[in-house]
């Protein structure tokens, strides 16, 4: 699956912290990070588990990747901004939250922008 994801031309990637039980200590958990890699065009999805949110895990996963990479503003993705063969795109999820909060103050502008970014 990793090889198929690396051959994709458009990927969406994110990371999320998850609590994982420690098999060596009963009742103890530690934090790991789950990195889903989604190719929405082909319907492919691969997960990579890392012990940290550091940039090395995603760099290793995408070492041979070439195409469009869509991610949120986490600095770990900035390493791809000037990589040959990769076009880094942002996402509107975080911006939308602020536009929705602004509805009470500047409704007309917020509605126009929310409509434009759908």
KOLKEBA-954005 format. One record per residue: residue number from 1; x, y, z of N, C-alpha, C in turn. Coordinates in nm, 3 decimals, decimal comma. Example, Ala and Ser with C-alpha at 12.3 -4.5 7.8 and 13.67 -1.06 7.14 Angstrom:
REM KOLKEBA-954005
<site 1; <1,319; -0,569; 0,780>; <1,230; -0,450; 0,780>; <1,320; -0,330; 0,780>>
<site 2; <1,285; -0,225; 0,708>; <1,367; -0,106; 0,714>; <1,290; 0,003; 0,787>>
REM end
This chain:
REM KOLKEBA-954005
<site 1; <0,083; -0,119; 0,000>; <0,000; 0,000; 0,000>; <0,088; 0,126; 0,000>>
<site 2; <0,199; 0,122; 0,075>; <0,289; 0,239; 0,078>; <0,339; 0,274; -0,061>>
<site 3; <0,376; 0,171; -0,138>; <0,425; 0,196; -0,274>; <0,317; 0,256; -0,362>>
<site 4; <0,194; 0,210; -0,347>; <0,084; 0,265; -0,426>; <0,059; 0,411; -0,389>>
<site 5; <0,066; 0,443; -0,260>; <0,048; 0,580; -0,214>; <0,158; 0,669; -0,270>>
<site 6; <0,281; 0,621; -0,268>; <0,394; 0,700; -0,319>; <0,383; 0,725; -0,469>>
<site 7; <0,311; 0,640; -0,540>; <0,292; 0,656; -0,684>; <0,173; 0,746; -0,718>>
<site 8; <0,097; 0,786; -0,618>; <-0,017; 0,875; -0,640>; <0,031; 1,011; -0,689>>
<site 9; <-0,059; 1,084; -0,752>; <-0,025; 1,219; -0,797>; <-0,089; 1,327; -0,710>>
<site 10; <-0,178; 1,286; -0,620>; <-0,244; 1,381; -0,530>; <-0,269; 1,311; -0,397>>
<site 11; <-0,211; 1,366; -0,291>; <-0,228; 1,309; -0,158>; <-0,274; 1,414; -0,060>>
<site 12; <-0,357; 1,370; 0,033>; <-0,394; 1,451; 0,149>; <-0,335; 1,382; 0,271>>
<site 13; <-0,272; 1,460; 0,359>; <-0,208; 1,401; 0,475>; <-0,238; 1,486; 0,599>>
<site 14; <-0,248; 1,419; 0,710>; <-0,274; 1,485; 0,838>; <-0,213; 1,396; 0,945>>
<site 15; <-0,214; 1,441; 1,066>; <-0,165; 1,358; 1,175>; <-0,253; 1,382; 1,297>>
<site 16; <-0,265; 1,280; 1,378>; <-0,344; 1,294; 1,499>; <-0,281; 1,213; 1,610>>
<site 17; <-0,285; 1,267; 1,730>; <-0,231; 1,197; 1,846>; <-0,330; 1,091; 1,892>>
<site 18; <-0,279; 0,974; 1,927>; <-0,362; 0,868; 1,981>; <-0,294; 0,808; 2,104>>
<site 19; <-0,375; 0,765; 2,197>; <-0,324; 0,699; 2,318>; <-0,316; 0,549; 2,288>>
<site 20; <-0,202; 0,492; 2,315>; <-0,178; 0,350; 2,288>; <-0,139; 0,281; 2,417>>
<site 21; <-0,200; 0,167; 2,443>; <-0,164; 0,092; 2,563>; <-0,023; 0,037; 2,550>>
<site 22; <0,049; 0,046; 2,660>; <0,185; -0,006; 2,666>; <0,177; -0,153; 2,704>>
<site 23; <0,219; -0,244; 2,616>; <0,206; -0,387; 2,648>; <0,299; -0,433; 2,761>>
<site 24; <0,397; -0,353; 2,793>; <0,492; -0,394; 2,898>; <0,450; -0,348; 3,037>>
<site 25; <0,358; -0,250; 3,046>; <0,316; -0,197; 3,175>; <0,163; -0,195; 3,180>>
<site 26; <0,103; -0,277; 3,264>; <-0,042; -0,286; 3,274>; <-0,101; -0,151; 3,315>>
<site 27; <-0,203; -0,105; 3,240>; <-0,272; 0,018; 3,271>; <-0,201; 0,145; 3,227>>
<site 28; <-0,089; 0,134; 3,162>; <-0,014; 0,253; 3,119>; <-0,030; 0,274; 2,968>>
<site 29; <-0,043; 0,400; 2,930>; <-0,054; 0,436; 2,788>; <0,056; 0,536; 2,752>>
<site 30; <0,085; 0,543; 2,626>; <0,175; 0,646; 2,575>; <0,112; 0,706; 2,449>>
<site 31; <0,165; 0,819; 2,406>; <0,111; 0,887; 2,288>; <0,190; 0,848; 2,164>>
<site 32; <0,118; 0,811; 2,062>; <0,176; 0,791; 1,929>; <0,099; 0,880; 1,832>>
<site 33; <0,148; 0,890; 1,712>; <0,083; 0,973; 1,610>; <0,047; 0,887; 1,490>>
<site 34; <-0,078; 0,898; 1,450>; <-0,127; 0,826; 1,334>; <-0,130; 0,924; 1,217>>
<site 35; <-0,063; 0,889; 1,110>; <-0,055; 0,972; 0,990>; <-0,130; 0,901; 0,877>>
<site 36; <-0,251; 0,947; 0,845>; <-0,321; 0,890; 0,729>; <-0,277; 0,960; 0,600>>
<site 37; <-0,257; 0,881; 0,496>; <-0,224; 0,932; 0,363>; <-0,338; 0,890; 0,271>>
<site 38; <-0,410; 0,987; 0,219>; <-0,529; 0,960; 0,138>; <-0,508; 1,008; -0,005>>
<site 39; <-0,534; 0,919; -0,099>; <-0,543; 0,955; -0,241>; <-0,691; 0,952; -0,274>>
<site 40; <-0,759; 1,069; -0,273>; <-0,903; 1,070; -0,296>; <-0,942; 1,036; -0,440>>
<site 41; <-0,850; 1,049; -0,533>; <-0,879; 1,020; -0,672>; <-0,894; 0,869; -0,693>>
<site 42; <-0,799; 0,792; -0,638>; <-0,802; 0,646; -0,655>; <-0,869; 0,574; -0,539>>
<site 43; <-0,902; 0,647; -0,433>; <-0,965; 0,586; -0,318>; <-0,869; 0,503; -0,234>>
<site 44; <-0,742; 0,543; -0,231>; <-0,642; 0,471; -0,153>; <-0,620; 0,540; -0,020>>
<site 45; <-0,600; 0,460; 0,084>; <-0,574; 0,514; 0,217>; <-0,473; 0,425; 0,287>>
<site 46; <-0,368; 0,487; 0,340>; <-0,266; 0,415; 0,414>; <-0,240; 0,489; 0,544>>
<site 47; <-0,214; 0,415; 0,650>; <-0,184; 0,474; 0,779>; <-0,040; 0,442; 0,817>>
<site 48; <0,025; 0,540; 0,877>; <0,161; 0,522; 0,927>; <0,162; 0,566; 1,073>>
<site 49; <0,208; 0,480; 1,159>; <0,216; 0,512; 1,302>; <0,359; 0,554; 1,336>>
<site 50; <0,371; 0,665; 1,408>; <0,502; 0,717; 1,448>; <0,500; 0,747; 1,597>>
<site 51; <0,614; 0,740; 1,661>; <0,624; 0,771; 1,803>; <0,628; 0,921; 1,830>>
<site 52; <0,646; 1,001; 1,724>; <0,649; 1,146; 1,744>; <0,576; 1,215; 1,630>>
<site 53; <0,554; 1,344; 1,648>; <0,492; 1,427; 1,545>; <0,599; 1,492; 1,458>>
<site 54; <0,721; 1,455; 1,479>; <0,834; 1,515; 1,407>; <0,824; 1,496; 1,256>>
<site 55; <0,902; 1,575; 1,188>; <0,897; 1,578; 1,043>; <0,963; 1,458; 0,976>>
<site 56; <1,041; 1,380; 1,051>; <1,114; 1,269; 0,990>; <1,023; 1,157; 0,940>>
<site 57; <0,916; 1,128; 1,012>; <0,826; 1,020; 0,969>; <0,762; 1,047; 0,835>>
<site 58; <0,708; 1,168; 0,819>; <0,643; 1,203; 0,693>; <0,747; 1,217; 0,581>>
<site 59; <0,867; 1,264; 0,614>; <0,973; 1,275; 0,514>; <1,014; 1,137; 0,462>>
<site 60; <1,023; 1,041; 0,554>; <1,059; 0,905; 0,514>; <0,949; 0,841; 0,430>>
<site 61; <0,825; 0,862; 0,470>; <0,712; 0,805; 0,396>; <0,706; 0,859; 0,254>>
<site 62; <0,734; 0,987; 0,238>; <0,719; 1,052; 0,107>; <0,852; 1,077; 0,036>>
<site 63; <0,954; 1,000; 0,070>; <1,088; 1,024; 0,016>; <1,092; 1,019; -0,137>>
<site 64; <1,010; 0,935; -0,199>; <1,010; 0,926; -0,345>; <0,886; 0,989; -0,407>>
<site 65; <0,805; 1,057; -0,327>; <0,678; 1,111; -0,376>; <0,699; 1,231; -0,468>>
<site 66; <0,616; 1,237; -0,570>; <0,613; 1,350; -0,662>; <0,467; 1,374; -0,698>>
<site 67; <0,419; 1,496; -0,675>; <0,281; 1,528; -0,706>; <0,231; 1,638; -0,616>>
<site 68; <0,101; 1,645; -0,600>; <0,037; 1,746; -0,516>; <0,018; 1,688; -0,376>>
<site 69; <0,060; 1,765; -0,276>; <0,048; 1,724; -0,136>; <-0,034; 1,829; -0,063>>
<site 70; <-0,148; 1,789; -0,010>; <-0,236; 1,881; 0,061>; <-0,229; 1,850; 0,210>>
<site 71; <-0,199; 1,953; 0,289>; <-0,186; 1,937; 0,434>; <-0,222; 2,068; 0,501>>
<site 72; <-0,243; 2,061; 0,632>; <-0,272; 2,184; 0,706>; <-0,141; 2,256; 0,738>>
<site 73; <-0,145; 2,361; 0,816>; <-0,031; 2,448; 0,838>; <0,075; 2,401; 0,935>>
<site 74; <0,074; 2,276; 0,978>; <0,177; 2,226; 1,069>; <0,315; 2,238; 1,004>>
<site 75; <0,410; 2,290; 1,078>; <0,543; 2,319; 1,024>; <0,616; 2,196; 0,972>>
<site 76; <0,578; 2,078; 1,014>; <0,641; 1,956; 0,964>; <0,624; 1,935; 0,815>>
<site 77; <0,523; 1,999; 0,758>; <0,500; 1,986; 0,613>; <0,577; 2,092; 0,533>>
<site 78; <0,631; 2,192; 0,600>; <0,703; 2,298; 0,529>; <0,824; 2,246; 0,453>>
<site 79; <0,878; 2,135; 0,494>; <0,994; 2,077; 0,427>; <0,965; 2,043; 0,281>>
<site 80; <0,838; 2,030; 0,245>; <0,801; 1,995; 0,108>; <0,773; 2,116; 0,021>>
<site 81; <0,777; 2,234; 0,082>; <0,742; 2,356; 0,011>; <0,832; 2,382; -0,110>>
<site 82; <0,959; 2,350; -0,099>; <1,053; 2,378; -0,207>; <1,114; 2,250; -0,266>>
<site 83; <1,047; 2,137; -0,247>; <1,094; 2,011; -0,303>; <1,056; 2,003; -0,451>>
<site 84; <1,154; 1,967; -0,532>; <1,127; 1,950; -0,675>; <1,025; 1,839; -0,693>>
<site 85; <0,924; 1,864; -0,773>; <0,823; 1,763; -0,803>; <0,705; 1,762; -0,708>>
<site 86; <0,709; 1,843; -0,601>; <0,597; 1,846; -0,507>; <0,535; 1,986; -0,506>>
<site 87; <0,404; 1,990; -0,521>; <0,328; 2,113; -0,505>; <0,253; 2,102; -0,374>>
<site 88; <0,288; 2,188; -0,280>; <0,226; 2,184; -0,147>; <0,104; 2,275; -0,143>>
<site 89; <-0,009; 2,218; -0,105>; <-0,133; 2,294; -0,091>; <-0,176; 2,294; 0,055>>
<site 90; <-0,241; 2,401; 0,096>; <-0,298; 2,408; 0,230>; <-0,440; 2,357; 0,228>>
<site 91; <-0,504; 2,359; 0,343>; <-0,645; 2,323; 0,349>; <-0,720; 2,438; 0,414>>
<site 92; <-0,850; 2,441; 0,392>; <-0,930; 2,552; 0,443>; <-0,997; 2,522; 0,577>>
<site 93; <-0,973; 2,405; 0,633>; <-1,043; 2,367; 0,756>; <-1,020; 2,468; 0,868>>
<site 94; <-0,896; 2,510; 0,887>; <-0,868; 2,605; 0,994>; <-0,922; 2,744; 0,961>>
<site 95; <-0,910; 2,785; 0,837>; <-0,962; 2,916; 0,795>; <-1,114; 2,921; 0,808>>
<site 96; <-1,180; 2,812; 0,771>; <-1,327; 2,807; 0,781>; <-1,375; 2,829; 0,924>>
<site 97; <-1,301; 2,775; 1,020>; <-1,341; 2,792; 1,160>; <-1,348; 2,939; 1,198>>
<site 98; <-1,249; 3,016; 1,153>; <-1,247; 3,158; 1,185>; <-1,355; 3,234; 1,109>>
<site 99; <-1,382; 3,191; 0,985>; <-1,490; 3,256; 0,910>; <-1,625; 3,229; 0,976>>
<site 100; <-1,643; 3,109; 1,027>; <-1,768; 3,078; 1,096>; <-1,782; 3,159; 1,225>>
<site 101; <-1,672; 3,180; 1,294>; <-1,675; 3,264; 1,415>; <-1,705; 3,409; 1,381>>
<site 102; <-1,662; 3,452; 1,263>; <-1,682; 3,592; 1,222>; <-1,824; 3,621; 1,174>>
<site 103; <-1,906; 3,518; 1,159>; <-2,044; 3,537; 1,112>; <-2,121; 3,636; 1,199>>
<site 104; <-2,097; 3,636; 1,328>; <-2,168; 3,727; 1,419>; <-2,127; 3,873; 1,400>>
<site 105; <-2,004; 3,894; 1,354>; <-1,952; 4,031; 1,344>; <-1,962; 4,089; 1,202>>
<site 106; <-1,928; 4,009; 1,104>; <-1,931; 4,056; 0,964>; <-1,999; 3,949; 0,878>>
<site 107; <-2,128; 3,937; 0,896>; <-2,202; 3,828; 0,834>; <-2,192; 3,828; 0,681>>
<site 108; <-2,211; 3,943; 0,619>; <-2,213; 3,948; 0,473>; <-2,079; 3,903; 0,414>>
<site 109; <-1,969; 3,953; 0,467>; <-1,837; 3,913; 0,417>; <-1,808; 3,765; 0,445>>
<site 110; <-1,843; 3,723; 0,566>; <-1,816; 3,584; 0,605>; <-1,894; 3,485; 0,518>>
<site 111; <-2,022; 3,516; 0,493>; <-2,104; 3,429; 0,409>; <-2,046; 3,423; 0,268>>
<site 112; <-2,005; 3,538; 0,215>; <-1,946; 3,541; 0,080>; <-1,821; 3,453; 0,075>>
<site 113; <-1,732; 3,467; 0,173>; <-1,609; 3,386; 0,173>; <-1,637; 3,239; 0,194>>
<site 114; <-1,728; 3,207; 0,286>; <-1,762; 3,068; 0,310>; <-1,819; 3,003; 0,184>>
<site 115; <-1,899; 3,077; 0,111>; <-1,956; 3,028; -0,014>; <-1,847; 3,009; -0,118>>
<site 116; <-1,752; 3,101; -0,122>; <-1,644; 3,095; -0,223>; <-1,549; 2,979; -0,202>>
<site 117; <-1,529; 2,938; -0,076>; <-1,431; 2,832; -0,050>; <-1,492; 2,692; -0,040>>
<site 118; <-1,620; 2,679; -0,067>; <-1,681; 2,545; -0,059>; <-1,642; 2,459; -0,172>>
REM end
